[in-house]
Amino acid sequence: MTGHEDDKRDETEGREEPKVHDKRRIDPVTGEPRESAADAAASGAAPSPGADASADDASAAAPAEGTPADDLSEADRALLEGEAAAIEAERAALQAKSEQQQDELARLKADYVNYRNRTERERAGDRDATVASVITTMLPALDDLDLADKHGDLAEGPLAIVAQKLRASFEQLGVVKLGEVGEAFDIDKHEAVAQLPNPEVTEMVVADVVQAGYRVGERVLRAAKVAVFVPAE
């Protein structure tokens, strides 16, 4: 054996074998849980191989008394709290935006309803104005029919049929005749052309219709000219 081999053998013999610490808490052979060094010391039993290292690791890993059990550092906890606050702020902002949009939608709906109602009123007003304009030009013809009716000329014959059809057409257009004998005097639809004292009345009453009035809808085309009874003094 050469001197080189002797030196190598001496170096190998003088080298300390590496130590292996088994930190497993379950015995791989028996399948039983191993006791830690602290448990072994409390029970008086000798710790199993590798128990000292496991106990040291467990002691190091166990949280100190009074520290949080979630193993979060102050920096991590502050980060999580900041994220939670940011999420809550974003949720509040989205809720506020949603409420604002709902308010805007409600206002738009109200504006649309008002626009539709206004448009319908304008259309109805335009229709009434058109009808009123046409009927106003035909009032003299209606007056002639009324006079003919008072004289009995519309009792029969072709003219009576024409008058009946004409009046029916006016009724379909919403034309209403004003002025009836015996009704109370109304300054909005009557024009008094004569006043007749009468001890039997306590208020002004239509005694006779000189000329009929007409209205379309709420629009008075012409007030009825009437003679009225007034209370006698």
C-alpha positions in Angstrom: 0.0 0.0 0.0 1.4 3.3 -1.0 1.8 6.4 1.1 -0.9 8.2 -0.8 -3.4 5.4 0.0 -2.5 5.6 3.7 -3.1 9.3 3.8 -6.5 8.9 2.2 -7.5 6.2 4.6 -6.4 8.3 7.6 -8.4 11.2 6.3 -11.5 9.0 5.9 -11.2 7.5 9.4 -10.8 10.9 10.9 -13.9 12.4 9.2 -17.0 12.5 11.4 -20.1 10.9 10.0 -23.0 13.3 9.2 -25.9 13.3 11.7 -29.4 13.0 10.4 -32.3 14.4 12.5 -35.6 12.8 11.8 -38.2 15.5 12.4 -41.2 13.5 11.4 -43.9 13.5 14.0 -45.2 10.1 12.8 -43.0 7.1 13.0 -42.8 5.7 9.5 -42.3 2.1 10.8 -45.0 1.8 13.5 -47.3 4.6 12.2 -47.6 5.9 15.8 -47.2 9.6 16.7 -43.9 10.3 18.3 -43.6 12.2 21.5 -41.8 15.5 21.6 -39.0 16.2 23.9 -41.3 18.2 26.1 -43.9 15.4 26.3 -41.2 12.9 27.0 -39.8 15.1 29.8 -43.2 15.5 31.3 -43.9 11.7 31.2 -40.4 10.8 32.3 -39.9 8.7 29.2 -36.9 9.0 26.9 -37.5 10.9 23.8 -37.5 9.0 20.5 -34.7 9.6 18.1 -35.0 12.9 16.4 -37.5 14.1 19.1 -35.1 16.8 20.4 -34.8 18.4 17.0 -38.6 18.2 16.6 -39.2 19.7 19.9 -36.8 22.5 19.2 -38.5 23.2 15.8 -41.9 23.1 17.4 -40.8 25.5 20.1 -39.4 27.8 17.5 -42.5 27.5 15.4 -44.9 28.0 18.3 -46.1 31.6 18.6 -45.0 33.5 21.6 -47.5 34.2 24.3 -49.6 37.3 23.4 -48.8 37.2 19.7 -51.5 36.6 17.0 -52.2 33.0 16.1 -52.5 33.8 12.3 -48.7 34.3 12.0 -49.3 37.6 10.1 -46.7 40.3 10.5 -47.7 43.8 11.3 -46.8 44.8 7.7 -49.0 42.0 6.2 -51.9 42.9 8.6 -51.6 46.6 7.6 -51.6 45.6 3.9 -54.7 43.5 4.3 -56.5 46.2 6.2 -55.5 48.7 3.5 -56.9 46.4 0.8 -60.1 45.9 2.7 -60.5 49.6 3.1 -59.9 50.1 -0.6 -62.5 47.5 -1.5 -65.0 49.1 0.9 -64.4 52.5 -0.6 -64.8 51.2 -4.1 -68.1 49.5 -3.1 -69.4 52.7 -1.6 -68.4 54.6 -4.7 -70.2 52.1 -7.0 -73.3 52.3 -4.8 -73.3 56.1 -4.9 -72.9 56.0 -8.7 -75.8 53.5 -9.0 -78.0 55.7 -6.9 -77.1 58.7 -9.0 -77.9 56.9 -12.2 -81.2 55.7 -10.7 -82.1 59.3 -9.9 -81.1 60.4 -13.4 -83.3 57.7 -14.8 -86.2 58.7 -12.7 -85.8 62.3 -13.8 -85.7 61.3 -17.4 -88.8 59.2 -17.0 -90.6 62.1 -15.4 -89.4 64.4 -18.2 -90.7 62.0 -20.8 -94.1 61.6 -19.0 -94.4 65.4 -18.9 -93.4 65.7 -22.6 -95.9 63.1 -23.6 -98.7 64.8 -21.6 -97.8 68.2 -23.0 -97.7 66.8 -26.5 -101.2 65.2 -26.0 -102.6 68.5 -24.7 -101.1 70.4 -27.6 -102.5 68.0 -30.1 -105.9 68.2 -28.4 -105.6 72.0 -28.4 -104.7 72.1 -32.0 -107.6 69.9 -32.9 -110.0 72.1 -30.9 -108.6 75.2 -32.5 -109.0 73.7 -36.0 -112.6 72.6 -35.3 -113.3 76.0 -33.7 -112.0 77.8 -36.7 -114.2 75.8 -39.1 -117.3 76.0 -36.9 -116.9 79.8 -36.4 -117.2 80.3 -40.1 -120.4 78.2 -40.2 -122.1 80.0 -37.3 -124.3 82.1 -39.6 -125.6 78.9 -41.3 -126.4 77.4 -37.9 -128.2 80.6 -36.9 -130.3 80.3 -40.1 -131.2 76.7 -39.2 -132.3 77.8 -35.8 -134.5 80.6 -37.2 -136.0 78.1 -39.7 -136.7 75.7 -36.9 -138.5 78.4 -34.8 -140.7 79.2 -37.8 -141.5 75.6 -38.4 -139.7 75.2 -41.7 -137.7 72.2 -40.5 -140.7 70.1 -39.5 -140.5 68.0 -42.6 -139.0 67.9 -46.1 -135.5 67.7 -47.5 -134.3 70.8 -45.5 -135.2 69.0 -42.3 -133.1 66.0 -43.2 -130.1 68.3 -44.2 -130.4 70.2 -40.9 -130.5 66.9 -38.9 -127.4 65.5 -40.6 -125.5 68.8 -40.2 -126.3 69.0 -36.5 -125.3 65.4 -36.0 -121.9 66.1 -37.7 -121.4 69.1 -35.4 -122.1 66.9 -32.4 -119.5 64.3 -33.6 -116.9 67.2 -33.7 -117.7 68.0 -30.1 -119.7 71.1 -30.8 -122.1 71.9 -27.9 -125.0 74.4 -28.1 -125.3 77.0 -25.4 -128.4 78.7 -24.0 -131.5 77.0 -22.6 -134.6 78.6 -21.3 -135.0 78.2 -17.5 -131.3 77.6 -16.7 -129.4 79.9 -14.4 -127.5 82.8 -16.0 -123.8 82.1 -16.4 -121.6 85.0 -17.4 -119.1 82.6 -19.0 -121.6 81.3 -21.6 -124.4 83.8 -21.6 -124.7 87.4 -22.8 -127.7 89.2 -21.3 -129.3 91.5 -23.9 -132.4 92.2 -21.9 -133.4 92.1 -18.2 -137.0 91.4 -17.2 -138.0 91.9 -13.5 -139.8 88.9 -12.1 -141.0 88.6 -8.5 -141.1 84.8 -8.7 -137.3 84.4 -9.2 -134.5 84.8 -6.6 -131.7 84.8 -9.1 -131.1 85.6 -12.8 -132.7 83.0 -15.0 -132.7 82.7 -18.8 -136.2 83.8 -20.0 -135.5 83.5 -23.8 -132.7 82.7 -26.1 -132.2 85.4 -28.7 -129.2 83.7 -30.4 -127.7 80.4 -29.5 -124.1 80.1 -28.4 -121.6 77.3 -29.1 -118.4 75.8 -27.6 -115.9 73.2 -28.6 -114.4 71.4 -25.6 -113.6 74.2 -23.1 -113.4 76.8 -25.8 -116.5 79.1 -26.1 -116.9 80.0 -29.7 -119.8 82.4 -29.0 -121.8 83.2 -25.9 -125.5 82.8 -26.1 -127.5 86.1 -26.3 -130.4 85.8 -23.9 -133.1 87.7 -22.1 -133.1 87.0 -18.4 -135.5 87.3 -15.5 -134.1 89.2 -12.6 -135.6 89.4 -9.0 -138.0 92.3 -8.7 -137.1 95.0 -6.2 
